[in-house]
Amino acid sequence: MRLAFELNPMNTFTDATPTATPTATPTATSNPAGGPTTTPTAIQVSLSATQNSTPAADDAGLQTLIARRIRQDVQSMHAYAIQDSAGMVKLDAMENPYSLPADLQAQLGQRLGALALNRYPTNRVNDLRHALAVYADMPQGFDIMLGNGSDELISLLAMACDVPAPSGSAAPVVMAPVPGFVMYAMSAQLQGLRFVGVPLTADFDLDEAAMLAAIATHQPAILYLAYPNNPTANLWDPAVMDRVVQAAGQVGTIVAIDEAYQPFSSRSYLDVIRQNPARNAHVLLMRTLSKFGLAGVRMGYMLGAQALIAEVDKVRPPYNVSVLNYECALFALEHQEVFAAQARTIRAQRAMLLGALRELPGLHAWDSDANMILVRFENAQKVFDGLKSHYILVKNVSKMHPLLANCLRLTVGTAEENTRLLTALQSILQNTL
């Protein structure tokens, strides 16, 4: 088969001195809207508690060092916290709940065991780039780069777009609808860029007028559009998306469309790009294999015009994808029909779960094009605590943004997990209403 695209060589490592990259400018911004607000997990606390106590004088010296050398805005932030899920039905992180079949586990184990772990990654990583390009049906004239999860790609894009502002001018802007994925705001803050969040409507649709006005006013360096959105799980109107994307292009904005939940979605913006690649040359499209079924592997990829990808790729660290990561990903793509069947099952379970939720009193469940469902309760904290007492872990997003008041985000699990969730919810709601 002759492919309709050509990959530029990447990951061809030399001993040349790396090109210098922009340095983050310290800022005194507050914690971005939607950023992590929880305290360190119990696991983090217990690890800290096992350390020997530090003499007061040494502690004072360390605090002086931190105050002098660590950015003030970093000191005021909270580390990203992961809920302790030991012994719980884990429905909090939008993971594929299905593991590999036993025969494939054995095959993968043999394959990974034969790798030369004493060597740095080889150009076999380009085999993965090629396989992902075929899998995504990448448009002609586009190229692909890999990241250690989509989070790294988001950070690298912010780094690449951190153009020094003229003296007396404000830093470039990163923009996204809110509520949305917390890493858009966090990556901007850490890179010394300004983040501008544009609120969605009450039903979590794009506010077209507000988006167009914000684009015209701020002329952002990067505009993120999650499609479907996280944590609201919805797709936005295609015509509104197109007008927003093109308006951003007219003011010189790079639009990054984040399709992390593409395996469960009824639409992809890549279809729009394929129809007219030249009209969408300013658009980057990000995906991840995490929701595909490889959350533990950490593998994200980004498609875009060759010239644009080549520039962003310059700030990527060498060997950012390990031999274990790319071999797992290649193995998964060789057996992609297994993961496609899992995605079909998850979509069917989503429809069942959504229908059953809407039969319960005291809640509102929104439509979903992802492997999660956003639900508003009369008292989200009580429901969250009640589910934990039933050993079910979901995500309480009610304090991430005012529009998410009293909302929980429920990951779609296996049939058994979803039944347990519904049974527990029925019991909790009967006792709280």
C-alpha positions as CSV (number, residue, x, y, z in Angstrom):
1,M,0.0,0.0,0.0
2,R,1.4,3.4,-0.9
3,L,0.8,5.9,1.8
4,A,-0.5,9.4,1.1
5,F,2.0,11.0,3.5
6,E,5.7,11.1,4.2
7,L,7.2,11.3,7.7
8,N,10.0,13.6,8.3
9,P,12.9,11.9,10.1
10,M,12.8,12.5,13.9
11,N,14.6,11.0,16.8
12,T,17.8,10.7,14.8
13,F,20.1,11.3,17.7
14,T,23.5,12.9,17.5
15,D,26.1,14.3,19.8
16,A,25.3,17.8,18.7
17,T,24.7,20.5,21.4
18,P,20.9,21.0,21.8
19,T,19.4,24.2,20.6
20,A,18.7,26.6,23.5
21,T,15.0,26.9,24.4
22,P,13.2,29.8,26.0
23,T,13.3,30.1,29.8
24,A,10.1,30.3,31.7
25,T,9.5,33.8,33.1
26,P,8.4,33.8,36.8
27,T,5.0,35.2,37.3
28,A,2.9,36.0,40.3
29,T,-0.4,34.5,38.9
30,S,-2.8,32.7,41.1
31,N,-3.8,29.1,40.8
32,P,-5.5,28.8,37.3
33,A,-9.2,28.2,37.2
34,G,-9.8,24.5,37.1
35,G,-6.3,23.7,38.4
36,P,-5.7,21.0,41.0
37,T,-7.0,22.2,44.4
38,T,-6.7,19.0,46.4
39,T,-4.1,18.3,49.0
40,P,-1.4,15.6,48.5
41,T,-2.7,12.1,48.6
42,A,-2.4,9.8,51.6
43,I,0.3,7.9,49.7
44,Q,2.4,11.1,49.4
45,V,1.8,12.0,53.0
46,S,2.8,8.5,54.3
47,L,6.0,8.6,52.3
48,S,6.9,11.9,53.8
49,A,6.0,10.7,57.3
50,T,8.6,7.9,57.0
51,Q,11.5,10.3,56.6
52,N,13.7,11.2,59.6
53,S,12.8,14.5,61.2
54,T,15.0,17.4,60.2
55,P,16.8,19.6,62.8
56,A,15.1,23.0,63.0
57,A,18.3,24.8,61.8
58,D,18.5,22.7,58.7
59,D,14.8,23.2,58.1
60,A,15.1,26.9,58.3
61,G,18.0,26.9,55.9
62,L,16.0,24.7,53.5
63,Q,13.1,27.1,53.6
64,T,15.4,30.0,52.9
65,L,16.7,28.1,49.9
66,I,13.2,27.4,48.6
67,A,12.1,30.9,49.1
68,R,15.1,32.2,47.2
69,R,15.3,29.7,44.3
70,I,11.8,28.3,43.7
71,R,9.4,30.5,41.8
72,Q,6.8,32.1,44.0
73,D,3.9,31.0,41.8
74,V,5.2,27.4,42.0
75,Q,5.4,27.6,45.8
76,S,1.7,28.7,45.9
77,M,0.5,25.8,43.8
78,H,-0.7,22.4,44.9
79,A,0.9,19.2,43.4
80,Y,-1.4,17.2,41.2
81,A,-3.0,14.7,43.6
82,I,-4.2,11.2,42.7
83,Q,-6.9,9.6,44.8
84,D,-5.9,6.5,46.7
85,S,-7.9,3.7,44.9
86,A,-6.7,0.6,46.8
87,G,-9.6,-1.8,47.3
88,M,-12.1,0.5,45.4
89,V,-14.1,0.1,42.2
90,K,-12.1,2.7,40.2
91,L,-14.4,5.0,38.2
92,D,-12.5,8.3,38.6
93,A,-9.9,8.5,35.9
94,M,-11.6,7.7,32.5
95,E,-9.5,4.5,32.1
96,N,-10.4,1.6,29.9
97,P,-11.5,-1.0,32.5
98,Y,-10.5,-4.0,30.4
99,S,-7.0,-5.6,30.5
100,L,-5.4,-7.5,27.7
101,P,-6.5,-11.1,27.2
102,A,-4.2,-13.7,28.8
103,D,-2.7,-14.9,25.5
104,L,-1.8,-11.4,24.5
105,Q,-0.4,-10.7,27.9
106,A,2.0,-13.6,27.5
107,Q,3.0,-12.5,24.0
108,L,3.6,-8.9,25.1
109,G,5.6,-10.1,28.1
110,Q,7.9,-12.2,25.9
111,R,8.3,-9.3,23.5
112,L,9.2,-6.8,26.2
113,G,11.5,-9.2,27.9
114,A,13.6,-9.4,24.8
115,L,14.2,-5.7,24.6
116,A,17.7,-4.2,25.1
117,L,16.9,-2.2,28.2
118,N,20.5,-1.3,28.7
119,R,20.4,0.8,25.5
120,Y,18.8,4.1,24.7
121,P,15.7,4.0,22.5
122,T,16.4,3.4,18.8
123,N,14.9,4.7,15.7
124,R,12.3,2.0,16.0
125,V,10.3,4.8,17.6
126,N,9.8,6.0,14.0
127,D,8.0,2.7,13.3
128,L,5.5,3.7,15.9
129,R,5.1,7.2,14.3
130,H,4.4,5.4,11.0
131,A,2.0,3.0,12.6
132,L,0.1,5.8,14.3
133,A,0.0,7.8,11.1
134,V,-1.6,4.8,9.3
135,Y,-4.0,4.2,12.2
136,A,-5.2,7.8,12.2
137,D,-5.2,8.1,8.4
138,M,-3.0,11.2,8.6
139,P,-3.7,13.7,5.9
140,Q,-1.1,14.4,3.2
141,G,1.4,17.1,4.1
142,F,1.0,16.4,7.8
143,D,3.5,14.9,10.2
144,I,3.4,13.4,13.7
145,M,5.3,13.7,16.9
146,L,5.1,11.6,20.1
147,G,4.9,12.6,23.7
148,N,5.1,10.9,27.1
149,G,1.3,11.2,27.3
150,S,-0.6,14.2,26.0
151,D,0.4,16.2,29.0
152,E,4.0,16.4,27.7
153,L,2.8,17.5,24.3
154,I,0.8,20.3,25.9
155,S,3.8,21.4,27.9
156,L,6.1,21.3,24.8
157,L,3.6,23.4,22.8
158,A,3.6,26.0,25.5
159,M,7.4,26.0,25.6
160,A,7.6,26.4,21.8
161,C,5.1,29.3,21.8
162,D,6.7,31.3,24.7
163,V,7.8,34.1,22.4
164,P,9.4,36.8,24.6
165,A,7.1,39.8,24.9
166,P,8.5,43.3,24.1
167,S,9.4,45.4,27.1
168,G,6.3,46.6,28.8
169,S,4.0,44.1,27.0
170,A,2.1,41.2,28.5
171,A,3.2,37.6,27.9
172,P,1.4,35.6,25.2
173,V,-2.0,34.1,26.0
174,V,-3.1,30.5,26.1
175,M,-6.9,30.2,25.8
176,A,-9.4,27.5,26.4
177,P,-13.1,27.1,27.2
178,V,-13.7,26.5,30.9
179,P,-14.4,24.2,32.6
180,G,-11.8,22.1,30.7
181,F,-8.7,20.0,31.1
182,V,-6.6,21.4,33.9
183,M,-3.3,21.0,32.1
184,Y,-4.0,23.8,29.6
185,A,-4.0,26.4,32.4
186,M,-1.2,24.7,34.4
187,S,1.2,24.4,31.4
188,A,0.6,28.1,30.6
189,Q,1.3,29.2,34.2
190,L,4.4,27.1,34.5
191,Q,5.8,28.5,31.2
192,G,5.1,32.1,32.3
193,L,2.2,32.6,29.8
194,R,-1.1,34.1,30.6
195,F,-4.1,31.8,30.6
196,V,-7.6,33.1,29.6
197,G,-10.5,30.8,30.2
198,V,-13.7,31.5,28.4
199,P,-16.8,30.1,30.3
200,L,-19.0,27.7,28.5
201,T,-22.8,28.1,28.6
202,A,-24.9,26.7,31.4
203,D,-25.3,23.5,29.4
204,F,-21.6,23.3,28.6
205,D,-21.8,24.4,24.9
206,L,-19.3,26.8,23.4
207,D,-20.4,30.4,23.9
208,E,-19.6,31.5,20.4
209,A,-20.0,35.2,20.9
210,A,-17.7,35.1,24.0
211,M,-15.2,33.0,22.2
212,L,-15.0,35.2,19.2
213,A,-14.7,38.3,21.3
214,A,-11.9,36.8,23.4
215,I,-10.0,35.7,20.4
216,A,-10.2,39.1,18.8
217,T,-9.2,40.8,22.1
218,H,-6.4,38.6,23.2
219,Q,-5.1,37.1,19.9
220,P,-3.9,34.0,21.8
221,A,-0.8,32.1,20.9
222,I,-2.6,28.8,21.5
223,L,-6.3,28.0,21.6
224,Y,-7.2,24.6,23.1
225,L,-10.5,22.9,22.1
226,A,-11.1,19.5,23.7
227,Y,-13.3,17.5,21.5
228,P,-15.1,15.9,23.4
229,N,-14.5,18.1,26.4
230,N,-13.3,17.0,29.8
231,P,-15.0,16.9,32.3
232,T,-18.3,17.7,30.5
233,A,-17.9,14.8,28.0
234,N,-19.8,16.6,25.2
235,L,-19.0,17.5,21.6
236,W,-19.7,21.1,20.5
237,D,-21.7,22.2,17.5
238,P,-19.6,21.6,14.3
239,A,-20.5,24.9,12.7
240,V,-19.6,26.8,15.9
241,M,-16.3,24.9,16.1
242,D,-15.5,25.7,12.5
243,R,-16.1,29.5,13.0
244,V,-14.1,29.6,16.2
245,V,-11.2,27.6,14.6
246,Q,-11.1,29.9,11.6
247,A,-11.4,33.1,13.6
248,A,-8.4,32.0,15.6
249,G,-6.5,31.3,12.4
250,Q,-7.2,34.8,11.1
251,V,-5.4,36.4,14.2
252,G,-2.4,34.0,14.0
253,T,-3.4,31.5,16.6
254,I,-2.3,27.9,16.8
255,V,-5.4,25.8,17.5
256,A,-4.8,22.6,19.4
257,I,-7.8,20.2,19.2
258,D,-7.5,17.6,21.9
259,E,-9.2,14.3,21.0
260,A,-8.2,12.2,24.0
261,Y,-11.6,10.5,24.0
262,Q,-11.8,9.8,20.3
263,P,-12.3,6.0,20.7
264,F,-15.7,6.8,22.2
265,S,-16.7,9.8,20.1
266,S,-19.3,10.0,17.3
267,R,-17.2,12.7,15.5
268,S,-13.6,13.6,14.9
269,Y,-12.3,17.0,13.8
270,L,-9.7,15.1,11.7
271,D,-12.5,14.5,9.2
272,V,-12.8,18.3,8.8
273,I,-9.1,18.7,8.4
274,R,-8.9,16.0,5.8
275,Q,-11.5,17.9,3.7
276,N,-9.3,21.0,3.5
277,P,-5.9,20.6,5.0
278,A,-4.7,24.0,3.7
279,R,-7.6,25.8,5.5
280,N,-6.6,24.0,8.7
281,A,-2.8,24.4,8.5
282,H,-2.9,26.2,11.8
283,V,-4.6,23.3,13.6
284,L,-2.8,20.7,15.6
285,L,-4.7,17.5,16.6
286,M,-3.7,15.7,19.7
287,R,-4.7,12.2,20.7
288,T,-3.6,9.7,23.3
289,L,-3.4,5.9,23.7
290,S,-4.5,6.2,27.3
291,K,-8.2,6.0,26.6
292,F,-7.5,3.5,23.8
293,G,-6.5,1.1,26.6
294,L,-2.9,2.0,27.5
295,A,-3.1,4.5,30.3
296,G,-0.2,2.9,32.0
297,V,2.0,3.2,29.0
298,R,1.9,7.0,28.7
299,M,1.8,7.6,24.9
300,G,0.4,10.7,23.3
301,Y,0.7,11.9,19.7
302,M,0.1,15.1,17.8
303,L,-0.6,15.6,14.1
304,G,-0.2,18.8,12.1
305,A,1.3,20.5,9.1
306,Q,4.9,19.2,8.6
307,A,6.5,22.7,9.0
308,L,4.6,23.3,12.3
309,I,5.3,19.9,13.8
310,A,9.0,20.3,12.9
311,E,9.2,23.5,14.9
312,V,7.4,22.1,18.0
313,D,9.5,19.0,17.8
314,K,12.7,21.0,18.4
315,V,11.8,21.5,22.1
316,R,11.1,17.8,22.6
317,P,13.7,16.1,24.9
318,P,15.7,13.3,23.3
319,Y,14.5,9.8,24.2
320,N,11.2,11.1,25.6
321,V,9.5,7.8,24.7
322,S,11.0,4.7,26.3
323,V,11.6,1.4,24.5
324,L,9.0,-0.2,26.7
325,N,6.4,2.5,25.8
326,Y,6.9,2.4,22.1
327,E,7.0,-1.4,22.0
328,C,3.8,-1.7,24.0
329,A,2.1,0.8,21.7
330,L,3.3,-1.0,18.6
331,F,2.0,-4.3,20.0
332,A,-1.4,-2.7,20.8
333,L,-1.7,-1.3,17.3
334,E,-1.0,-4.8,15.9
335,H,-4.0,-6.0,17.9
336,Q,-6.1,-2.9,17.5
337,E,-9.2,-5.0,16.8
338,V,-9.2,-6.1,20.5
339,F,-9.2,-2.5,21.7
340,A,-11.8,-1.5,19.1
341,A,-14.1,-4.2,20.5
342,Q,-13.5,-2.9,24.0
343,A,-14.4,0.6,22.9
344,R,-17.7,-0.7,21.4
345,T,-18.5,-2.4,24.7
346,I,-17.8,0.8,26.7
347,R,-20.0,2.8,24.3
348,A,-22.8,0.3,24.9
349,Q,-22.3,0.4,28.6
350,R,-22.4,4.2,28.5
351,A,-25.8,4.1,26.8
352,M,-27.1,1.7,29.4
353,L,-25.6,3.7,32.3
354,L,-26.9,7.0,31.0
355,G,-30.4,5.6,30.6
356,A,-30.4,4.0,34.1
357,L,-29.1,7.2,35.7
358,R,-32.0,9.2,34.2
359,E,-34.4,6.9,35.9
360,L,-33.0,7.8,39.3
361,P,-34.4,10.8,41.3
362,G,-32.5,13.9,42.4
363,L,-29.9,14.1,39.6
364,H,-29.3,15.4,36.1
365,A,-27.0,13.5,33.7
366,W,-25.7,15.1,30.5
367,D,-25.2,13.4,27.2
368,S,-21.7,11.9,26.6
369,D,-19.4,11.3,23.7
370,A,-16.6,10.0,26.0
371,N,-16.1,7.2,28.5
372,M,-17.5,9.4,31.3
373,I,-20.8,10.9,32.3
374,L,-21.2,14.2,34.1
375,V,-23.9,14.2,36.7
376,R,-25.3,17.0,38.9
377,F,-26.7,16.0,42.3
378,E,-28.5,18.0,45.0
379,N,-25.5,17.4,47.2
380,A,-22.5,16.1,45.3
381,Q,-20.2,15.8,48.4
382,K,-22.7,13.5,50.2
383,V,-23.1,11.3,47.2
384,F,-19.3,11.2,46.7
385,D,-18.8,10.2,50.3
386,G,-21.6,7.7,50.1
387,L,-20.1,6.0,47.1
388,K,-16.7,5.8,48.9
389,S,-18.5,4.0,51.7
390,H,-19.6,1.5,49.1
391,Y,-16.0,1.2,47.9
392,I,-16.7,3.1,44.7
393,L,-14.3,5.9,43.7
394,V,-15.5,8.6,41.3
395,K,-14.3,12.2,40.7
396,N,-15.8,15.1,42.5
397,V,-15.4,18.0,40.1
398,S,-17.9,20.3,41.9
399,K,-15.2,22.8,43.0
400,M,-13.2,22.9,39.8
401,H,-15.4,25.7,38.3
402,P,-18.7,27.4,39.3
403,L,-20.5,25.8,36.3
404,L,-19.7,22.4,37.8
405,A,-21.4,23.0,41.2
406,N,-22.6,19.7,42.7
407,C,-21.3,17.7,39.8
408,L,-19.6,14.3,39.9
409,R,-17.8,12.7,36.9
410,L,-18.5,9.0,36.5
411,T,-16.2,6.8,34.4
412,V,-17.9,4.1,32.4
413,G,-16.7,0.8,33.8
414,T,-17.4,-2.8,33.1
415,A,-21.0,-4.1,33.2
416,E,-20.4,-5.4,36.8
417,E,-18.8,-2.1,37.9
418,N,-21.7,-0.1,36.4
419,T,-24.2,-2.3,38.1
420,R,-22.5,-1.8,41.5
421,L,-22.4,2.0,40.9
422,L,-26.1,2.1,40.1
423,T,-27.1,0.0,43.1
424,A,-25.0,2.2,45.4
425,L,-26.5,5.4,43.9
426,Q,-30.0,4.1,44.3
427,S,-29.4,3.3,48.0
428,I,-27.6,6.7,48.6
429,L,-30.3,8.8,46.9
430,Q,-33.1,7.0,48.8
431,N,-31.4,7.9,52.1
432,T,-30.6,11.5,51.2
433,L,-33.8,12.8,49.4
